[in-house]
Amino acid sequence: MAVTLEDAKKLTQDKLYLGIIDEFQKDTLLNAMVFDDCVALNGGSTLAYTYNRVTTYPTAEFRKINAEYTSQEAKTTQYTVNLKIFGGSYKIDRVIQNDVKGITNQVDFQSTQKMQAVKALFSDTFINGDSGQNEDSFDGLDKALTGSSTEYNKTEANLNTLNVELQHIILKKQSDLLSFKYIKC
């Protein structure tokens, strides 16, 4: 039996797919995050992810000579979340794709714009997501941290502080990556 186009596609990699991965790497928030490959691409795993979140931090203190520290341990709570799928699609008629030559390549333009929409959706959901309002979405930090010691109230001053702190974390992460790459070379 001859090799079909479908069989041949299994052994190739779509160049557009690589370009989309590269676009995700250009986003500051997404680039600073560590993602866990918890779902097998060939199936066999669920879309549920279980993790532990520190809910009580330990304390530290000064003490006098011959005195003891007060015992206090960190506490964690186990959470299970359902992973969510998001993205988008677009359609371009093959005549436009192949024969209409304008200022802009429509495939490149539509791919870039769709990637911008995906990044904007993720960034907004990362902070404001609420699966109670949209069951296809995930809970963002605003909902996940409610009632915790790390909760930020939505005042302008607190949001500005959060923004500055996130920028410091991202810059530190980028600096660490550059240092690692420099040492590795």
Secondary structure, 3 states (H helix, E strand, C coil): CCCCHHHHHCCCCCHHHHHHHHHHHCCHHHHHCCCCCCCCCCCCCCCEEEEEEEEECCCCCCCCCCCCCCCCCCEEEEEEEECCCCCCCCCCCHHHHHHCCCCCCHHHHHHHHHHHHHHHHHHHHHHHCCCCCCCCCCCCHHHHCCCCCCCCCCCHHHHHHHHHHHHHHHHHHHHHHHHHHHHHC
